[in-house]
Amino acid sequence: MRILVTGGAGFIGSHLCERLLNEGNEVICLDNFFTGRKVNIAHLVANSGFELVRHDVTEPILLEVDQIYNFACPASPVHYQYNPVKTVKTNVMGMINMLGMAKRVGARILQASTSEVYGDPIEHPQTESYWGNVNPIGLRSCYDEGKRVAETLMMDYHRQSVVDTRIVRIFNTYGTRMLENDGRVVSNFIVQALRGEELTIYGNGEQTRSFCYVSDLVDGIIKLMNAEADDIHMPVNLGNPGEFTMKELAEQVGKTLDKPVQIKYMPLPQDDPKQRKPNIERATRLLGWQPTVGLAEGLKKTALYFQAIVDIKK
């Protein structure tokens, strides 16, 4: 197939492009390089089935494709709060542009949504039927509400124009090709530990997250795009249901790197969720999907990647 991946030079997008190419597809990688990096897809450029297009999804574009994976949006607070208006535009106008293309050419489209649509959840673990507990005017709302509106657009285009849609709600994901300065907890902890710095924990460290290694996530995303079921257009959670406190993650990073860990506590940012864990029964039922990479194994792979970056910058 001929497949478009927006945000294809980003952390998850580049892994997705690589997997789709390895499966024999033609891949168009579209990115404006705000958080995406050419180094992430440099090894793909020589592949005759790969095409790189520098473009911003907030502007219309005309392409003939069979499938669209819409991953164009900064996903860490450091980057999406840098220009919150642009974040909303990327989520909403970018979604409209991609859905318009899907409608025009008859392409199937998958939207990379997020567990942030659940906000600071009262329901635990979170199921797809939970409507969330989101602050619509907070510092994180440009991302949270932007993704919620993108889901609304997906459902409305499906109902009104019979566009073939898929929505994946992605929980915390980590792995190679993360940005070392993106503010996400796994990259923060590993980079700080490698530099011999104190690990920064916000709040008391008892808040929880569930961490999914990127290869598991990409596997689930591709399965969802190609699955068939009566309710397949409804959202699907993808994440690893293993739940860890920030203190436990810090300890695991120390074990992985065989380094003593010192912790520095900082105030908890506004609207930071206290707990986050996916219910993945729907993904298991529809896709036969379960994550296979445990936290210890995934952290080893990620640490090796960041070790090379830190060594280069010494």
C-alpha positions as CSV (number, residue, x, y, z in Angstrom):
1,M,0.0,0.0,0.0
2,R,0.9,3.7,-0.3
3,I,0.8,5.1,3.2
4,L,1.1,8.6,4.7
5,V,2.6,9.0,8.2
6,T,2.3,12.6,9.4
7,G,4.8,13.4,12.1
8,G,6.8,10.6,10.6
9,A,10.2,11.9,11.7
10,G,9.2,12.0,15.3
11,F,9.8,9.4,18.1
12,I,6.9,7.0,17.4
13,G,6.3,8.1,13.8
14,S,9.9,7.1,12.7
15,H,9.5,3.7,14.2
16,L,6.1,3.4,12.4
17,C,7.6,4.4,9.0
18,E,10.4,1.9,9.5
19,R,8.0,-1.0,10.3
20,L,5.7,-0.1,7.4
21,L,8.6,-0.1,4.9
22,N,9.9,-3.4,6.2
23,E,6.4,-4.8,5.5
24,G,6.8,-3.8,1.8
25,N,4.7,-0.7,1.7
26,E,5.5,2.7,0.1
27,V,5.7,5.3,2.8
28,I,5.4,9.1,2.6
29,C,6.8,10.7,5.8
30,L,5.4,14.2,6.3
31,D,6.9,16.4,9.0
32,N,7.6,20.1,9.8
33,F,10.5,19.2,12.0
34,F,9.4,21.1,15.1
35,T,10.1,18.0,17.3
36,G,10.8,15.5,14.5
37,R,14.4,15.0,13.5
38,K,16.0,14.0,10.2
39,V,18.4,11.7,12.0
40,N,15.4,9.5,13.0
41,I,14.6,8.7,9.4
42,A,18.1,9.2,7.7
43,H,18.5,5.4,7.4
44,L,15.3,5.1,5.5
45,V,16.0,7.8,2.8
46,A,17.9,5.4,0.5
47,N,14.9,3.1,0.4
48,S,13.1,3.5,-2.9
49,G,9.7,3.1,-1.2
50,F,10.3,6.0,1.1
51,E,9.5,9.7,0.5
52,L,10.1,12.6,2.8
53,V,8.0,15.7,2.6
54,R,8.6,18.8,4.7
55,H,5.1,20.2,5.4
56,D,2.9,21.5,8.2
57,V,-0.4,19.6,8.6
58,T,-2.2,22.9,9.4
59,E,-1.8,23.7,5.7
60,P,-3.8,21.6,3.1
61,I,-1.9,19.1,1.0
62,L,-3.0,16.9,-1.9
63,L,-1.7,13.3,-1.9
64,E,-3.0,10.0,-3.2
65,V,-2.7,7.3,-0.5
66,D,-4.4,4.2,0.8
67,Q,-3.9,4.8,4.5
68,I,-3.1,7.8,6.7
69,Y,-1.5,7.6,10.2
70,N,-1.9,11.1,11.7
71,F,0.9,11.5,14.3
72,A,1.6,15.2,13.7
73,C,1.7,16.9,17.1
74,P,4.3,17.5,19.8
75,A,3.5,15.1,22.6
76,S,5.4,16.3,25.7
77,P,4.4,19.3,27.9
78,V,7.7,21.1,27.2
79,H,7.0,21.2,23.5
80,Y,3.2,21.5,23.3
81,Q,3.1,24.3,25.8
82,Y,5.8,26.2,24.0
83,N,3.2,27.4,21.5
84,P,-0.2,26.3,22.8
85,V,-2.2,28.0,20.0
86,K,-0.2,26.2,17.4
87,T,-0.7,22.9,19.3
88,V,-4.5,23.4,19.1
89,K,-4.2,24.3,15.4
90,T,-2.1,21.2,14.7
91,N,-4.7,19.0,16.5
92,V,-7.8,20.6,15.0
93,M,-6.9,22.1,11.6
94,G,-4.4,19.3,10.9
95,M,-7.1,16.7,11.7
96,I,-9.6,18.5,9.4
97,N,-7.0,18.5,6.6
98,M,-6.2,14.8,7.0
99,L,-9.8,13.8,7.2
100,G,-10.6,15.9,4.1
101,M,-7.9,14.0,2.3
102,A,-9.1,10.6,3.5
103,K,-12.6,11.5,2.4
104,R,-11.5,12.7,-1.0
105,V,-9.3,9.7,-1.9
106,G,-11.1,7.0,0.1
107,A,-8.2,6.3,2.4
108,R,-8.5,4.7,5.8
109,I,-7.2,7.1,8.6
110,L,-5.9,6.4,12.1
111,Q,-5.6,9.2,14.6
112,A,-2.9,9.1,17.3
113,S,-5.0,10.2,20.3
114,T,-3.7,10.0,23.9
115,S,-4.5,8.9,27.4
116,E,-4.5,12.6,28.2
117,V,-8.1,12.7,27.0
118,Y,-8.8,11.1,30.4
119,G,-7.2,14.1,32.2
120,D,-6.6,13.4,35.9
121,P,-8.8,10.3,36.0
122,I,-11.2,9.4,38.7
123,E,-11.8,5.9,37.1
124,H,-8.9,3.6,37.5
125,P,-7.7,1.8,35.4
126,Q,-9.1,3.8,32.4
127,T,-11.5,2.2,30.0
128,E,-12.4,3.7,26.6
129,S,-16.0,4.4,27.9
130,Y,-14.6,6.8,30.5
131,W,-15.3,10.4,29.6
132,G,-12.4,11.8,31.6
133,N,-11.7,14.5,34.1
134,V,-10.1,17.3,32.0
135,N,-9.5,20.9,32.9
136,P,-10.6,22.7,29.6
137,I,-8.7,26.0,30.5
138,G,-5.5,24.7,32.1
139,L,-1.9,24.8,30.9
140,R,-2.3,21.3,29.4
141,S,-5.6,21.9,27.7
142,C,-4.1,22.9,24.4
143,Y,-3.0,19.3,24.0
144,D,-5.7,17.5,26.0
145,E,-8.7,19.3,24.5
146,G,-7.0,19.5,21.1
147,K,-6.9,15.7,21.0
148,R,-10.4,15.4,22.3
149,V,-11.7,17.6,19.5
150,A,-9.6,15.6,17.0
151,E,-11.5,12.5,18.2
152,T,-14.8,14.4,17.8
153,L,-13.9,15.2,14.2
154,M,-12.9,11.5,13.5
155,M,-16.3,10.3,14.8
156,D,-18.3,13.0,12.9
157,Y,-16.5,12.3,9.6
158,H,-17.2,8.6,10.1
159,R,-20.9,9.2,10.9
160,Q,-21.5,11.9,8.4
161,S,-19.3,11.0,5.5
162,V,-18.6,7.3,6.2
163,V,-14.8,7.9,6.4
164,D,-13.0,4.7,7.5
165,T,-11.5,5.8,10.8
166,R,-9.5,4.3,13.7
167,I,-8.6,6.1,17.0
168,V,-5.8,4.9,19.2
169,R,-5.4,6.3,22.7
170,I,-1.7,6.0,23.4
171,F,-0.5,5.7,27.0
172,N,3.0,6.6,28.1
173,T,5.5,5.3,25.6
174,Y,9.3,5.2,25.7
175,G,12.2,3.9,23.7
176,T,14.9,4.8,21.2
177,R,14.7,8.1,19.3
178,M,13.1,10.0,22.2
179,L,14.4,13.5,22.6
180,E,16.7,13.9,25.5
181,N,15.2,17.3,26.4
182,D,11.5,16.5,25.9
183,G,10.6,16.6,29.6
184,R,9.1,13.0,29.6
185,V,9.9,11.1,32.8
186,V,11.8,8.2,31.3
187,S,14.1,10.3,29.2
188,N,14.5,12.8,32.1
189,F,15.5,10.1,34.5
190,I,17.9,8.2,32.2
191,V,19.7,11.3,31.0
192,Q,20.0,12.8,34.5
193,A,21.4,9.5,35.8
194,L,23.9,9.2,32.9
195,R,25.1,12.7,33.7
196,G,25.5,12.0,37.4
197,E,22.7,14.4,38.3
198,E,19.9,14.2,40.8
199,L,16.7,12.7,39.3
200,T,13.9,15.2,39.3
201,I,10.6,14.0,40.7
202,Y,7.6,16.3,40.7
203,G,5.3,16.0,43.6
204,N,5.8,13.3,46.2
205,G,6.7,10.6,43.7
206,E,3.7,8.4,44.5
207,Q,1.8,9.3,41.3
208,T,1.7,6.4,38.8
209,R,2.3,5.8,35.1
210,S,2.2,2.8,32.8
211,F,5.1,2.5,30.4
212,C,4.9,0.8,27.0
213,Y,8.0,0.2,24.9
214,V,7.7,1.7,21.4
215,S,8.0,-1.6,19.5
216,D,4.9,-3.0,21.3
217,L,3.0,0.2,20.6
218,V,3.8,0.2,16.9
219,D,2.7,-3.4,16.7
220,G,-0.7,-2.5,18.2
221,I,-1.1,0.6,16.0
222,I,-0.6,-1.4,12.8
223,K,-2.9,-4.2,14.0
224,L,-5.6,-1.6,14.7
225,M,-5.2,0.1,11.3
226,N,-5.7,-3.2,9.6
227,A,-8.4,-4.8,11.8
228,E,-12.0,-5.2,10.8
229,A,-14.9,-5.2,13.3
230,D,-18.3,-3.6,13.6
231,D,-17.1,-1.2,16.3
232,I,-13.5,-0.8,15.1
233,H,-13.9,3.0,14.6
234,M,-14.4,3.5,18.3
235,P,-11.3,4.4,20.4
236,V,-8.9,1.7,21.5
237,N,-6.4,2.0,24.4
238,L,-2.8,0.9,23.7
239,G,-0.4,0.9,26.6
240,N,1.3,-1.5,29.1
241,P,-0.9,-2.0,32.1
242,G,2.1,-2.5,34.4
243,E,1.8,0.4,36.8
244,F,4.8,2.1,38.6
245,T,5.2,5.1,40.9
246,M,7.7,7.7,40.0
247,K,9.9,6.5,42.9
248,E,9.8,2.9,41.6
249,L,10.7,4.1,38.1
250,A,13.7,6.1,39.5
251,E,14.9,3.0,41.4
252,Q,14.5,0.8,38.2
253,V,16.6,3.4,36.2
254,G,19.3,3.2,38.9
255,K,19.3,-0.6,38.7
256,T,19.4,-0.5,34.9
257,L,22.4,1.8,34.8
258,D,24.0,0.3,38.0
259,K,24.3,3.8,39.4
260,P,23.2,5.2,42.9
261,V,20.2,7.4,42.5
262,Q,19.7,10.7,44.3
263,I,16.3,12.4,44.0
264,K,15.4,16.1,43.9
265,Y,11.7,16.8,44.6
266,M,10.0,19.7,42.8
267,P,6.4,21.0,42.9
268,L,3.8,19.1,40.9
269,P,2.8,20.9,37.7
270,Q,-0.8,22.0,37.3
271,D,-3.3,19.3,36.3
272,D,-0.6,16.6,36.3
273,P,-2.5,13.2,36.6
274,K,-2.1,11.4,39.9
275,Q,-2.5,7.9,38.3
276,R,-2.6,6.5,34.8
277,K,-3.1,2.9,33.8
278,P,-4.8,1.5,30.7
279,N,-7.5,-1.1,30.6
280,I,-6.5,-3.0,27.4
281,E,-9.3,-5.6,27.3
282,R,-10.7,-4.0,24.1
283,A,-7.3,-4.1,22.3
284,T,-6.8,-7.7,23.4
285,R,-10.3,-8.7,22.2
286,L,-10.2,-6.8,18.8
287,L,-6.5,-7.1,18.0
288,G,-5.2,-10.0,20.0
289,W,-2.6,-7.5,21.2
290,Q,-0.6,-7.6,24.4
291,P,2.6,-5.8,25.2
292,T,5.6,-8.2,25.4
293,V,8.5,-5.9,26.5
294,G,8.8,-5.5,30.3
295,L,10.1,-2.3,31.9
296,A,13.5,-3.6,32.8
297,E,14.2,-4.8,29.2
298,G,12.8,-1.7,27.7
299,L,14.9,0.6,29.9
300,K,18.1,-1.3,29.0
301,K,17.5,-0.6,25.3
302,T,16.5,3.0,25.9
303,A,19.5,3.6,28.2
304,L,22.0,2.3,25.5
305,Y,20.5,4.8,23.1
306,F,20.8,7.7,25.5
307,Q,24.3,6.6,26.6
308,A,25.5,7.2,23.0
309,I,24.0,10.6,22.9
310,V,25.4,11.7,26.2
311,D,28.8,10.4,25.3
312,I,28.8,12.4,22.0
313,K,27.9,15.6,23.9
314,K,30.6,15.2,26.5
